[in-house]
Structure formats: C-alpha cells, structure tokens
Amino acid sequence: MDQGMLNALVLPLLFSLCGGLYLYVRFPERRPRALLIMTLFQLVGAYAYATAPNDGLFGLLVLHAAVAFVLLVRHLQTPTLLVGGAQQ
C-alpha cells in the first residue's frame, strides 16, 4: 500500500492534537476556535483517507477523532461565565 498520505499527514494531525490540547487546557476563551481547527484537520484527514485508504492513517484519524470528540463534549458540558463572574 501507498504510505504517502500517512507520511504527509502524521505531523499535521499530531500537531493538531498537541496544539488543540494545549489551547483547550491553557486558554479556555480560545476553546471554540481550537475545536473548529481540530475538526477541519479531521476533515482533511478524512478526505486523504478517502482518496488513498491506509490502515495507519485510519488509526491516526480514529485517535484524532476520539480526542476531538472528548474535548468537544467536555466543552459543551462546562458552564459559560458571564461578565462579572456570575455563572449562566
């Protein structure tokens, strides 16, 4: 099988995971944008998998999707803070 797509997407997907986790933990106000960017990386990876299926790429995409899904669910479950510190 062709390893080209896997080699081309390993570093961007790992960067997306590490950067998304860092932004999620360190900067709560940037969480929506970080989750959007992680979703866009997932879509690029899904397109690459559709054009050149590969088991390694599929495993990496499953890991990326699981992390993005867990972060998205945690973000949706956290209450938002209003101006002045009162919770909504």
N, CA and C of each residue as an Amber inpcrd file, in Angstrom:
protein
   264
   0.8270000  -1.1980000   0.0000000   0.0000000   0.0000000   0.0000000
   0.8680000   1.2570000   0.0000000   0.2580000   2.3170000  -0.4380000
   0.9580000   3.5940000  -0.5220000   1.0150000   4.2450000   0.8640000
   2.2060000   4.5730000   1.3080000   2.3980000   5.2140000   2.6150000
   2.4890000   6.7290000   2.4930000   2.3080000   7.2760000   1.2940000
   2.4880000   8.7060000   1.0670000   1.5430000   9.5750000   1.8740000
   0.2470000   9.2380000   1.8760000  -0.7160000  10.0530000   2.6190000
  -0.4600000   9.9800000   4.1150000  -0.1030000   8.7960000   4.6020000
   0.2010000   8.6640000   6.0250000   1.4030000   9.5200000   6.3880000
   2.4450000   9.4530000   5.5770000   3.6480000  10.2500000   5.8520000
   3.3680000  11.7450000   5.7670000   2.4890000  12.1350000   4.8680000
   2.1850000  13.5590000   4.6990000   1.3040000  14.1060000   5.8160000
   0.5250000  13.2570000   6.4700000  -0.4380000  13.7450000   7.4610000
  -0.0950000  13.4170000   8.9090000   0.9420000  12.6510000   9.1520000
   1.2760000  12.2990000  10.5370000   1.5860000  13.5470000  11.3510000
   2.5000000  14.3560000  10.8940000   2.8910000  15.5420000  11.6730000
   1.7640000  16.5690000  11.7970000   1.0150000  16.8870000  10.7250000
  -0.0860000  17.8360000  10.9120000  -1.1550000  17.3450000  11.8980000
  -1.4980000  16.0590000  11.8530000  -2.5090000  15.5540000  12.7820000
  -1.9870000  15.5140000  14.2100000  -0.7280000  15.1380000  14.3840000
  -0.1500000  15.1600000  15.7360000  -0.0270000  16.5900000  16.2580000
   0.3300000  17.5250000  15.3820000   0.3740000  18.9310000  15.7740000
  -1.0180000  19.4170000  16.1720000  -2.0300000  19.0050000  15.4260000
  -3.3960000  19.3810000  15.7510000  -3.8050000  18.8380000  17.1200000
  -3.4280000  17.5970000  17.4030000  -3.7330000  17.0240000  18.7160000
  -3.0320000  17.7890000  19.8340000  -1.7380000  17.9720000  19.7030000
  -0.9730000  18.6490000  20.7620000  -1.3980000  20.1050000  20.9130000
  -1.5340000  20.8110000  19.7910000  -1.9460000  22.2080000  19.8550000
  -3.3600000  22.3700000  20.3790000  -4.2600000  21.5030000  19.9560000
  -5.6370000  21.5630000  20.4430000  -5.7370000  21.2990000  21.9320000
  -5.0010000  20.2970000  22.4100000  -4.9950000  20.0140000  23.8480000
  -4.4000000  21.1750000  24.6420000  -3.3150000  21.7460000  24.1320000
  -2.6770000  22.8740000  24.8160000  -3.6320000  24.0670000  24.8960000
  -4.2460000  24.4190000  23.7810000  -5.1780000  25.5480000  23.7800000
  -6.3880000  25.2680000  24.6610000  -6.8730000  24.0470000  24.6490000
  -8.0420000  23.6950000  25.4470000  -7.7560000  23.8480000  26.9390000
  -6.5900000  23.3850000  27.3580000  -6.2530000  23.4260000  28.7880000
  -5.8130000  24.8150000  29.2190000  -5.0020000  25.4790000  28.4180000
  -4.3640000  26.7250000  28.8330000  -5.2180000  27.9690000  28.6020000
  -6.0090000  27.9950000  27.5300000  -6.7690000  29.1830000  27.1650000
  -8.2450000  28.8370000  26.9710000  -9.0490000  28.8630000  28.0250000
 -10.4640000  28.4910000  27.9010000 -11.2470000  29.3730000  26.9290000
 -10.8510000  30.6290000  26.7620000 -11.5900000  31.5130000  25.8580000
 -11.3390000  31.1730000  24.3940000 -10.2930000  30.4060000  24.1080000
  -9.9750000  30.0160000  22.7270000 -10.4560000  28.6110000  22.3710000
 -11.1880000  27.9680000  23.2610000 -11.6180000  26.5950000  23.0220000
 -12.4570000  26.4190000  21.7710000 -13.4530000  27.2700000  21.5140000
 -14.2560000  27.0500000  20.2890000 -13.4290000  27.0890000  19.0080000
 -12.5000000  28.0140000  18.9230000 -11.6580000  28.1090000  17.7200000
 -10.7260000  26.9040000  17.6110000 -10.1740000  26.4510000  18.7330000
  -9.2960000  25.2750000  18.7160000 -10.0670000  24.0320000  18.2840000
 -11.2940000  23.8890000  18.7620000 -12.1030000  22.7360000  18.3700000
 -12.4770000  22.8040000  16.8910000 -12.7350000  23.9920000  16.3910000
 -13.0360000  24.1450000  14.9660000 -11.8340000  23.7570000  14.1130000
 -10.6580000  24.1990000  14.5050000  -9.4480000  23.8710000  13.7510000
  -9.1780000  22.3720000  13.7990000  -9.3870000  21.7420000  14.9520000
  -9.2090000  20.2900000  15.0420000 -10.1960000  19.5700000  14.1330000
 -11.4230000  20.0630000  14.0560000 -12.4140000  19.4570000  13.1720000
 -12.0080000  19.6060000  11.7100000 -11.4600000  20.7500000  11.3500000
 -11.0060000  20.9510000   9.9720000  -9.8330000  20.0300000   9.6250000
  -8.9060000  19.8340000  10.5630000  -7.8270000  18.8750000  10.3390000
  -8.3950000  17.4660000  10.1510000  -9.4260000  17.1340000  10.9240000
 -10.0640000  15.8240000  10.7940000 -10.6800000  15.6540000   9.4100000
 -11.3080000  16.7060000   8.9000000 -11.9120000  16.6350000   7.5700000
 -10.8530000  16.4630000   6.4810000  -9.7360000  17.1420000   6.6150000
  -8.6450000  16.9820000   5.6460000  -8.1190000  15.5480000   5.6940000
  -7.9590000  15.0200000   6.8930000  -7.5050000  13.6360000   7.0270000
  -8.5070000  12.6480000   6.4680000  -9.8000000  12.9200000   6.6650000
 -10.8310000  12.0310000   6.1260000 -10.8270000  12.0510000   4.6060000
 -10.6110000  13.2170000   4.0160000 -10.5140000  13.2990000   2.5500000
  -9.2940000  12.5170000   2.0600000  -8.1790000  12.6570000   2.7560000
  -6.9720000  11.9270000   2.3590000  -7.2000000  10.4230000   2.4750000
  -7.8970000   9.9960000   3.5160000  -8.1860000   8.5630000   3.6650000
  -9.1290000   8.0750000   2.5650000 -10.0670000   8.9130000   2.1550000
 -10.9960000   8.5140000   1.0970000 -10.2730000   8.3760000  -0.2430000
  -9.2630000   9.1850000  -0.4740000  -8.5470000   9.1070000  -1.7410000
  -7.4840000   8.0180000  -1.7480000  -6.8770000   7.7370000  -0.5890000
  -5.8390000   6.7050000  -0.5010000  -5.9700000   5.9720000   0.8350000
  -6.8540000   4.9650000   0.9180000  -7.0500000   4.2500000   2.1920000
  -5.7600000   3.5870000   2.6780000  -5.5650000   3.6910000   3.9830000
  -4.3640000   3.1510000   4.6090000  -4.7090000   2.8390000   6.0570000
  -4.2810000   1.6880000   6.5640000  -4.6020000   1.2970000   7.9410000
  -3.9760000   2.2270000   8.9750000  -2.7510000   2.6390000   8.7380000
  -2.0850000   3.5470000   9.6820000  -2.7760000   4.8940000   9.7520000
  -3.1660000   5.4150000   8.5960000  -3.8830000   6.6910000   8.5590000
  -5.2400000   6.5690000   9.2280000  -5.9030000   5.4460000   9.0290000
  -7.1950000   5.2320000   9.6740000  -7.0530000   5.2240000  11.1940000
  -6.0380000   4.5510000  11.7040000  -5.8050000   4.5310000  13.1430000
  -5.5250000   5.9120000  13.7010000  -4.7280000   6.6820000  12.9830000
  -4.4230000   8.0480000  13.4130000  -5.6690000   8.9200000  13.3930000
  -6.5020000   8.7490000  12.3760000  -7.7480000   9.5220000  12.3030000
  -8.7160000   9.1370000  13.4140000  -8.7670000   7.8590000  13.7630000
  -9.6330000   7.4230000  14.8630000  -9.1590000   8.0380000  16.1760000
  -7.8510000   8.0410000  16.4080000  -7.3070000   8.6710000  17.6250000
  -7.6220000  10.1580000  17.6500000  -7.4130000  10.8330000  16.5360000
  -7.6740000  12.2710000  16.4500000  -9.1550000  12.5580000  16.6730000
 -10.0250000  11.7660000  16.0640000 -11.4660000  11.9750000  16.2210000
 -11.9070000  11.7310000  17.6570000 -11.3360000  10.7350000  18.3100000
 -11.7100000  10.4470000  19.7010000 -11.3170000  11.6060000  20.6190000
 -10.1150000  12.1250000  20.4450000  -9.6700000  13.2480000  21.2810000
 -10.5230000  14.4820000  21.0100000 -10.7670000  14.7790000  19.7470000
 -11.5920000  15.9480000  19.4010000 -13.0090000  15.7950000  19.9470000
 -13.5680000  14.6050000  19.8820000 -14.9150000  14.3650000  20.3930000
 -14.9770000  14.5500000  21.9080000 -14.0040000  14.0130000  22.6220000
 -13.9820000  14.1550000  24.0840000 -13.8430000  15.6290000  24.4660000
 -12.9700000  16.3630000  23.7940000 -12.8070000  17.7880000  24.0960000
 -14.0780000  18.5730000  23.7800000 -14.7350000  18.2340000  22.6710000
 -15.9720000  18.9160000  22.3060000 -17.0680000  18.6500000  23.3420000
 -17.2140000  17.4210000  23.7730000 -18.2370000  17.0940000  24.7780000
 -17.9370000  17.7920000  26.0940000 -16.6710000  17.7850000  26.5080000
 -16.3100000  18.4910000  27.7500000 -16.5690000  19.9890000  27.6390000
 -16.2990000  20.5560000  26.4730000 -16.5480000  21.9880000  26.2690000
 -18.0370000  22.2970000  26.3400000 -18.8520000  21.4460000  25.7690000
 -20.2940000  21.6770000  25.7890000 -20.9010000  21.4820000  27.1740000
 -20.2310000  20.7220000  28.0320000 -20.7430000  20.4810000  29.3770000
 -20.3070000  21.5270000  30.3900000 -19.3070000  22.3270000  30.0750000
 -18.8430000  23.3330000  31.0320000 -19.7380000  24.5640000  30.9630000
 -20.0980000  25.0970000  32.1160000 -20.9330000  26.3120000  32.0990000
 -20.1060000  27.5040000  31.6380000 -20.7540000  28.4230000  30.9470000
 -20.0750000  29.6380000  30.4910000 -20.1480000  30.7000000  31.5760000
 -19.1380000  31.5090000  31.6400000 -19.1150000  32.5950000  32.6160000
 -19.5940000  33.8690000  31.9500000 -20.4760000  34.5720000  32.6340000
 -20.9470000  35.8560000  32.1390000 -20.0120000  36.9550000  32.6310000
 -20.1580000  38.1220000  32.0870000 -19.3570000  39.2620000  32.5360000
 -19.7090000  39.5480000  33.9960000 -18.7080000  39.7020000  34.8100000
 -18.9220000  39.9490000  36.2260000 -18.7170000  38.6890000  37.0600000
 -18.4590000  37.5440000  36.4220000 -18.1400000  36.3280000  37.1610000
 -19.3580000  35.4730000  37.5150000 -20.5700000  35.9040000  37.2040000
 -21.7570000  35.0860000  37.5160000 -21.8980000  33.9790000  36.4910000
 -22.2660000  32.7830000  36.9470000 -22.4550000  31.6740000  36.0310000
 -23.8180000  31.7110000  35.4160000 -23.9000000  31.2340000  34.1940000
 -25.1800000  31.2300000  33.4690000 -26.0240000  30.0630000  33.9090000
